[in-house]
Amino acid sequence: MEIVLASNNVGKIREFNELFSSLDIVVRPQSDFNIEDADECGLSFIENAIIKARHAAKESGLPAIADDSGIVVPYLKGAPGIHSARYSPVKEDDANNRLLLKNLTGVEDKDRAAFFISVLAFVRYAEDPTPLIAEGRIYGRILHEPVGEGGFGYDPLFFIEGLGKSMAELELAEKNQISHRAKALAHMKEQLKFILRTTTSIE
């Protein structure tokens, strides 16, 4: 089964294929179909995930999955939140990280609590009235400077207390066990098992 991932993010594509390796699913980026990004006009992660999934399914004619994820810092009233990927005007990882650190200048560790959230939406076709939804979260805090060379996005700034490491210091296999996206995908996998058994579900 082929599904379209409503993203061109290389890191996400790699993670999705790794996490779906146990299922007979091939995840293809929307760039394979020359699909432009959807207008993320929703006010929540769930709304934006559904918008992106429907857009990719409509343009490709295939089932589609979308991930709307980000980092939430309660001290910053939930920012970066749904704007995580475009937090800075430059809309690049390094610039986003620099802005987050700037906005937390002088803030003590006790107020640097944060969590990553991932919301997945899967649609069998663009007008699917019953999209599958799954959510995952991981809790930690924001470091004062980047640590680690792996991952992408805010991973170098996100410290996981229980592991004593930043997200960027984790091996991919380890990250895929505990990340917000891994947790969301674990829930999504259970729902997708039914879809995979139902041959008429994507017609």
Phi and psi in degrees as GROMACS dihedral restraints (atoms count N, CA, C in turn):
[ dihedral_restraints ]
;  ai    aj    ak    al  type     phi  dphi    fc
    3     4     5     6     1  -102.0    20    10
    4     5     6     7     1   135.2    20    10
    6     7     8     9     1  -130.9    20    10
    7     8     9    10     1   153.6    20    10
    9    10    11    12     1   -97.0    20    10
   10    11    12    13     1   132.2    20    10
   12    13    14    15     1   -94.2    20    10
   13    14    15    16     1   123.3    20    10
   15    16    17    18     1   -77.9    20    10
   16    17    18    19     1    61.3    20    10
   18    19    20    21     1  -164.2    20    10
   19    20    21    22     1   154.6    20    10
   21    22    23    24     1  -116.0    20    10
   22    23    24    25     1    10.4    20    10
   24    25    26    27     1   -70.7    20    10
   25    26    27    28     1   117.5    20    10
   27    28    29    30     1   -59.7    20    10
   28    29    30    31     1   -40.3    20    10
   30    31    32    33     1   -63.4    20    10
   31    32    33    34     1   -42.6    20    10
   33    34    35    36     1   -65.7    20    10
   34    35    36    37     1   -42.4    20    10
   36    37    38    39     1   -59.9    20    10
   37    38    39    40     1   -44.2    20    10
   39    40    41    42     1   -62.5    20    10
   40    41    42    43     1   -45.2    20    10
   42    43    44    45     1   -64.7    20    10
   43    44    45    46     1   -42.0    20    10
   45    46    47    48     1   -64.1    20    10
   46    47    48    49     1   -44.7    20    10
   48    49    50    51     1   -64.8    20    10
   49    50    51    52     1   -37.8    20    10
   51    52    53    54     1   -65.3    20    10
   52    53    54    55     1   -43.8    20    10
   54    55    56    57     1   -75.0    20    10
   55    56    57    58     1   -23.0    20    10
   57    58    59    60     1   -97.0    20    10
   58    59    60    61     1     8.0    20    10
   60    61    62    63     1   -62.6    20    10
   61    62    63    64     1   -24.8    20    10
   63    64    65    66     1   -80.9    20    10
   64    65    66    67     1   -10.8    20    10
   66    67    68    69     1  -108.6    20    10
   67    68    69    70     1   158.5    20    10
   69    70    71    72     1   -84.0    20    10
   70    71    72    73     1    63.3    20    10
   72    73    74    75     1  -130.1    20    10
   73    74    75    76     1   133.5    20    10
   75    76    77    78     1  -110.0    20    10
   76    77    78    79     1   123.7    20    10
   78    79    80    81     1   -98.3    20    10
   79    80    81    82     1   122.6    20    10
   81    82    83    84     1  -114.6    20    10
   82    83    84    85     1   137.5    20    10
   84    85    86    87     1   -70.6    20    10
   85    86    87    88     1   153.8    20    10
   87    88    89    90     1   -64.9    20    10
   88    89    90    91     1   -18.6    20    10
   90    91    92    93     1   -65.6    20    10
   91    92    93    94     1   -24.6    20    10
   93    94    95    96     1   -62.2    20    10
   94    95    96    97     1   -20.6    20    10
   96    97    98    99     1  -113.9    20    10
   97    98    99   100     1    13.0    20    10
   99   100   101   102     1    55.9    20    10
  100   101   102   103     1    39.4    20    10
  102   103   104   105     1   -92.1    20    10
  103   104   105   106     1   127.8    20    10
  105   106   107   108     1   -81.3    20    10
  106   107   108   109     1   158.7    20    10
  108   109   110   111     1   -61.3    20    10
  109   110   111   112     1   143.8    20    10
  111   112   113   114     1   -74.5    20    10
  112   113   114   115     1   159.7    20    10
  114   115   116   117     1   -80.6    20    10
  115   116   117   118     1   106.6    20    10
  117   118   119   120     1   -79.9    20    10
  118   119   120   121     1    81.0    20    10
  120   121   122   123     1   -98.8    20    10
  121   122   123   124     1     5.8    20    10
  123   124   125   126     1   -73.9    20    10
  124   125   126   127     1   165.3    20    10
  126   127   128   129     1  -104.0    20    10
  127   128   129   130     1     4.1    20    10
  129   130   131   132     1  -146.5    20    10
  130   131   132   133     1   165.0    20    10
  132   133   134   135     1   -61.1    20    10
  133   134   135   136     1   -40.0    20    10
  135   136   137   138     1   -63.2    20    10
  136   137   138   139     1   -46.8    20    10
  138   139   140   141     1   -60.2    20    10
  139   140   141   142     1   -45.8    20    10
  141   142   143   144     1   -66.7    20    10
  142   143   144   145     1   -37.1    20    10
  144   145   146   147     1   -62.7    20    10
  145   146   147   148     1   -43.5    20    10
  147   148   149   150     1   -66.3    20    10
  148   149   150   151     1   -43.2    20    10
  150   151   152   153     1   -56.6    20    10
  151   152   153   154     1   -46.8    20    10
  153   154   155   156     1   -68.1    20    10
  154   155   156   157     1   -40.2    20    10
  156   157   158   159     1   -65.2    20    10
  157   158   159   160     1   -44.7    20    10
  159   160   161   162     1   -62.7    20    10
  160   161   162   163     1   -40.4    20    10
  162   163   164   165     1   -63.1    20    10
  163   164   165   166     1   -46.2    20    10
  165   166   167   168     1   -65.8    20    10
  166   167   168   169     1   -38.9    20    10
  168   169   170   171     1   -66.6    20    10
  169   170   171   172     1   -41.5    20    10
  171   172   173   174     1   -62.8    20    10
  172   173   174   175     1   -43.6    20    10
  174   175   176   177     1   -77.0    20    10
  175   176   177   178     1   -27.7    20    10
  177   178   179   180     1  -100.0    20    10
  178   179   180   181     1   -26.0    20    10
  180   181   182   183     1    77.6    20    10
  181   182   183   184     1    11.0    20    10
  183   184   185   186     1  -117.9    20    10
  184   185   186   187     1   162.4    20    10
  186   187   188   189     1   -57.6    20    10
  187   188   189   190     1   150.5    20    10
  189   190   191   192     1  -138.8    20    10
  190   191   192   193     1   149.3    20    10
  192   193   194   195     1  -127.8    20    10
  193   194   195   196     1   140.7    20    10
  195   196   197   198     1  -132.1    20    10
  196   197   198   199     1   145.4    20    10
  198   199   200   201     1  -119.3    20    10
  199   200   201   202     1   122.6    20    10
  201   202   203   204     1  -112.5    20    10
  202   203   204   205     1   115.2    20    10
  204   205   206   207     1  -137.0    20    10
  205   206   207   208     1   165.0    20    10
  207   208   209   210     1  -178.3    20    10
  208   209   210   211     1  -175.6    20    10
  210   211   212   213     1  -116.3    20    10
  211   212   213   214     1   138.0    20    10
  213   214   215   216     1  -120.5    20    10
  214   215   216   217     1   126.2    20    10
  216   217   218   219     1  -116.7    20    10
  217   218   219   220     1   105.6    20    10
  219   220   221   222     1   -54.1    20    10
  220   221   222   223     1   -37.1    20    10
  222   223   224   225     1   -59.3    20    10
  223   224   225   226     1   -31.1    20    10
  225   226   227   228     1   -96.0    20    10
  226   227   228   229     1    24.9    20    10
  228   229   230   231     1    57.6    20    10
  229   230   231   232     1    38.4    20    10
  231   232   233   234     1    92.6    20    10
  232   233   234   235     1    -7.9    20    10
  234   235   236   237     1   -70.4    20    10
  235   236   237   238     1   156.6    20    10
  237   238   239   240     1   -66.9    20    10
  238   239   240   241     1   -24.5    20    10
  240   241   242   243     1    56.8    20    10
  241   242   243   244     1  -135.0    20    10
  243   244   245   246     1   -67.4    20    10
  244   245   246   247     1   -10.3    20    10
  246   247   248   249     1   -98.0    20    10
  247   248   249   250     1    14.7    20    10
  249   250   251   252     1   -53.6    20    10
  250   251   252   253     1   -43.7    20    10
  252   253   254   255     1   -74.2    20    10
  253   254   255   256     1   -17.4    20    10
  255   256   257   258     1  -129.8    20    10
  256   257   258   259     1    37.9    20    10
  258   259   260   261     1   -65.6    20    10
  259   260   261   262     1   -42.1    20    10
  261   262   263   264     1   -98.4    20    10
  262   263   264   265     1   159.8    20    10
  264   265   266   267     1   -59.8    20    10
  265   266   267   268     1   -27.1    20    10
  267   268   269   270     1   -76.8    20    10
  268   269   270   271     1   -26.3    20    10
  270   271   272   273     1    60.6    20    10
  271   272   273   274     1    38.7    20    10
  273   274   275   276     1  -124.9    20    10
  274   275   276   277     1   155.1    20    10
  276   277   278   279     1   -52.8    20    10
  277   278   279   280     1   -51.9    20    10
  279   280   281   282     1   -61.4    20    10
  280   281   282   283     1   -42.0    20    10
  282   283   284   285     1   -67.1    20    10
  283   284   285   286     1   -40.0    20    10
  285   286   287   288     1   -62.5    20    10
  286   287   288   289     1   -42.7    20    10
  288   289   290   291     1   -64.7    20    10
  289   290   291   292     1   -41.6    20    10
  291   292   293   294     1   -62.8    20    10
  292   293   294   295     1   -41.1    20    10
  294   295   296   297     1   -66.5    20    10
  295   296   297   298     1   -40.3    20    10
  297   298   299   300     1   -62.2    20    10
  298   299   300   301     1   -44.6    20    10
  300   301   302   303     1   -63.1    20    10
  301   302   303   304     1   -40.4    20    10
  303   304   305   306     1   -61.2    20    10
  304   305   306   307     1   -42.6    20    10
  306   307   308   309     1   -72.7    20    10
  307   308   309   310     1   -12.0    20    10
  309   310   311   312     1  -110.6    20    10
  310   311   312   313     1    15.3    20    10
  312   313   314   315     1   -57.1    20    10
  313   314   315   316     1   127.9    20    10
  315   316   317   318     1    80.6    20    10
  316   317   318   319     1    -2.3    20    10
  318   319   320   321     1   -83.5    20    10
  319   320   321   322     1   129.6    20    10
  321   322   323   324     1   -72.8    20    10
  322   323   324   325     1   161.0    20    10
  324   325   326   327     1   -55.3    20    10
  325   326   327   328     1   -37.4    20    10
  327   328   329   330     1   -63.3    20    10
  328   329   330   331     1   -21.8    20    10
  330   331   332   333     1  -104.9    20    10
  331   332   333   334     1     9.0    20    10
  333   334   335   336     1  -101.5    20    10
  334   335   336   337     1    18.0    20    10
  336   337   338   339     1   -58.1    20    10
  337   338   339   340     1   145.4    20    10
  339   340   341   342     1  -157.1    20    10
  340   341   342   343     1   163.9    20    10
  342   343   344   345     1  -145.3    20    10
  343   344   345   346     1   145.1    20    10
  345   346   347   348     1   -87.6    20    10
  346   347   348   349     1   139.9    20    10
  348   349   350   351     1  -130.1    20    10
  349   350   351   352     1   140.9    20    10
  351   352   353   354     1  -130.6    20    10
  352   353   354   355     1   127.7    20    10
  354   355   356   357     1  -119.2    20    10
  355   356   357   358     1   124.2    20    10
  357   358   359   360     1  -105.4    20    10
  358   359   360   361     1   141.4    20    10
  360   361   362   363     1  -130.3    20    10
  361   362   363   364     1   130.2    20    10
  363   364   365   366     1  -120.5    20    10
  364   365   366   367     1   130.4    20    10
  366   367   368   369     1  -125.1    20    10
  367   368   369   370     1   140.0    20    10
  369   370   371   372     1   -75.8    20    10
  370   371   372   373     1   -29.1    20    10
  372   373   374   375     1  -158.2    20    10
  373   374   375   376     1   166.8    20    10
  375   376   377   378     1   -56.3    20    10
  376   377   378   379     1   -38.5    20    10
  378   379   380   381     1   -95.7    20    10
  379   380   381   382     1    15.0    20    10
  381   382   383   384     1   -49.7    20    10
  382   383   384   385     1   118.2    20    10
  384   385   386   387     1   -79.9    20    10
  385   386   387   388     1    -9.1    20    10
  387   388   389   390     1  -129.4    20    10
  388   389   390   391     1    66.2    20    10
  390   391   392   393     1   -61.3    20    10
  391   392   393   394     1   145.8    20    10
  393   394   395   396     1   -83.5    20    10
  394   395   396   397     1   136.3    20    10
  396   397   398   399     1  -127.1    20    10
  397   398   399   400     1   136.6    20    10
  399   400   401   402     1  -143.2    20    10
  400   401   402   403     1   147.0    20    10
  402   403   404   405     1  -134.1    20    10
  403   404   405   406     1   145.8    20    10
  405   406   407   408     1  -143.1    20    10
  406   407   408   409     1   149.4    20    10
  408   409   410   411     1  -138.6    20    10
  409   410   411   412     1   152.6    20    10
  411   412   413   414     1  -139.6    20    10
  412   413   414   415     1   137.8    20    10
  414   415   416   417     1  -107.4    20    10
  415   416   417   418     1   146.6    20    10
  417   418   419   420     1  -170.5    20    10
  418   419   420   421     1  -147.1    20    10
  420   421   422   423     1  -148.0    20    10
  421   422   423   424     1   163.6    20    10
  423   424   425   426     1   -89.7    20    10
  424   425   426   427     1   126.1    20    10
  426   427   428   429     1   -72.2    20    10
  427   428   429   430     1   171.6    20    10
  429   430   431   432     1   -89.9    20    10
  430   431   432   433     1   -11.3    20    10
  432   433   434   435     1  -158.9    20    10
  433   434   435   436     1   157.7    20    10
  435   436   437   438     1   -63.5    20    10
  436   437   438   439     1   142.4    20    10
  438   439   440   441     1  -137.8    20    10
  439   440   441   442     1   127.9    20    10
  441   442   443   444     1   102.2    20    10
  442   443   444   445     1   155.1    20    10
  444   445   446   447     1  -110.0    20    10
  445   446   447   448     1    -9.9    20    10
  447   448   449   450     1   -92.0    20    10
  448   449   450   451     1  -174.0    20    10
  450   451   452   453     1    68.0    20    10
  451   452   453   454     1  -159.8    20    10
  453   454   455   456     1  -159.6    20    10
  454   455   456   457     1   176.6    20    10
  456   457   458   459     1    62.2    20    10
  457   458   459   460     1  -130.2    20    10
  459   460   461   462     1   -88.6    20    10
  460   461   462   463     1     6.9    20    10
  462   463   464   465     1   -50.6    20    10
  463   464   465   466     1   -42.6    20    10
  465   466   467   468     1   -67.0    20    10
  466   467   468   469     1   -16.4    20    10
  468   469   470   471     1  -100.0    20    10
  469   470   471   472     1    -8.8    20    10
  471   472   473   474     1   -98.6    20    10
  472   473   474   475     1   113.2    20    10
  474   475   476   477     1  -100.3    20    10
  475   476   477   478     1   129.0    20    10
  477   478   479   480     1  -100.6    20    10
  478   479   480   481     1   108.5    20    10
  480   481   482   483     1   -55.7    20    10
  481   482   483   484     1   -46.9    20    10
  483   484   485   486     1   -63.5    20    10
  484   485   486   487     1   -26.5    20    10
  486   487   488   489     1  -100.4    20    10
  487   488   489   490     1   -17.2    20    10
  489   490   491   492     1    67.5    20    10
  490   491   492   493     1    28.1    20    10
  492   493   494   495     1  -138.1    20    10
  493   494   495   496     1   159.3    20    10
  495   496   497   498     1   -82.8    20    10
  496   497   498   499     1   161.4    20    10
  498   499   500   501     1   -60.1    20    10
  499   500   501   502     1   -31.2    20    10
  501   502   503   504     1   -75.4    20    10
  502   503   504   505     1   -10.5    20    10
  504   505   506   507     1   -92.0    20    10
  505   506   507   508     1    -5.8    20    10
  507   508   509   510     1   -82.2    20    10
  508   509   510   511     1   143.7    20    10
  510   511   512   513     1   -68.1    20    10
  511   512   513   514     1   153.7    20    10
  513   514   515   516     1   -56.9    20    10
  514   515   516   517     1   -42.0    20    10
  516   517   518   519     1   -62.5    20    10
  517   518   519   520     1   -38.8    20    10
  519   520   521   522     1   -69.7    20    10
  520   521   522   523     1   -42.8    20    10
  522   523   524   525     1   -60.7    20    10
  523   524   525   526     1   -38.8    20    10
  525   526   527   528     1   -72.3    20    10
  526   527   528   529     1    -4.5    20    10
  528   529   530   531     1   -92.3    20    10
  529   530   531   532     1   -29.9    20    10
  531   532   533   534     1  -125.4    20    10
  532   533   534   535     1    -7.5    20    10
  534   535   536   537     1   -69.2    20    10
  535   536   537   538     1   161.8    20    10
  537   538   539   540     1   -58.5    20    10
  538   539   540   541     1   -39.6    20    10
  540   541   542   543     1   -70.8    20    10
  541   542   543   544     1   -37.1    20    10
  543   544   545   546     1   -63.3    20    10
  544   545   546   547     1   -41.2    20    10
  546   547   548   549     1   -64.9    20    10
  547   548   549   550     1   -42.3    20    10
  549   550   551   552     1   -65.0    20    10
  550   551   552   553     1   -40.8    20    10
  552   553   554   555     1   -68.2    20    10
  553   554   555   556     1   -33.0    20    10
  555   556   557   558     1   -61.0    20    10
  556   557   558   559     1   -41.0    20    10
  558   559   560   561     1   -69.1    20    10
  559   560   561   562     1   -40.0    20    10
  561   562   563   564     1   -66.7    20    10
  562   563   564   565     1   -37.7    20    10
  564   565   566   567     1   -57.0    20    10
  565   566   567   568     1   -43.2    20    10
  567   568   569   570     1   -61.0    20    10
  568   569   570   571     1   -38.5    20    10
  570   571   572   573     1   -73.5    20    10
  571   572   573   574     1   -35.8    20    10
  573   574   575   576     1   -70.0    20    10
  574   575   576   577     1   -24.5    20    10
  576   577   578   579     1   -57.7    20    10
  577   578   579   580     1   -37.3    20    10
  579   580   581   582     1   -67.6    20    10
  580   581   582   583     1   -43.0    20    10
  582   583   584   585     1   -60.3    20    10
  583   584   585   586     1   -41.4    20    10
  585   586   587   588     1   -67.6    20    10
  586   587   588   589     1   -25.6    20    10
  588   589   590   591     1   -85.2    20    10
  589   590   591   592     1   -10.8    20    10
  591   592   593   594     1  -108.4    20    10
  592   593   594   595     1    95.0    20    10
  594   595   596   597     1   -65.6    20    10
  595   596   597   598     1   -25.2    20    10
  597   598   599   600     1   -87.3    20    10
  598   599   600   601     1    -2.7    20    10
  600   601   602   603     1   -71.2    20    10
  601   602   603   604     1   -19.6    20    10
  603   604   605   606     1  -114.1    20    10
  604   605   606   607     1    10.5    20    10
